[in-house]
Amino acid sequence: MSTQLEVLQPGPRCSSLLSKGLYINAGLPKGKEVTGDGNFWCGKTQKIYGPDDRICDGDRCTDATRSCYEE
C-alpha cells in the first residue's frame, strides 16, 4: 500500500511556515512537483503550533486573520 502525499500548492501563506519539503526540493528544475512528508512547523515557535497556540499546516497558515500571520 502506498501513501499519496498532498502537493503543497503555491499561494499566500505565513512566511514562518516551514516544512521538510522546503529543504529537500530546493534547486529542483522548474516544473517539478514540490513534495514533502506533510509535516509542518512554525519558524517562530519551532513547534507544530504557532504563537497563537493553533496548529500549523499548509491550509491553516494561509489565514491572514491569525494574530501571528506574516506575509
Order of alpha helices (4+ residues) and beta strands (2+ residues): beta-alpha-beta
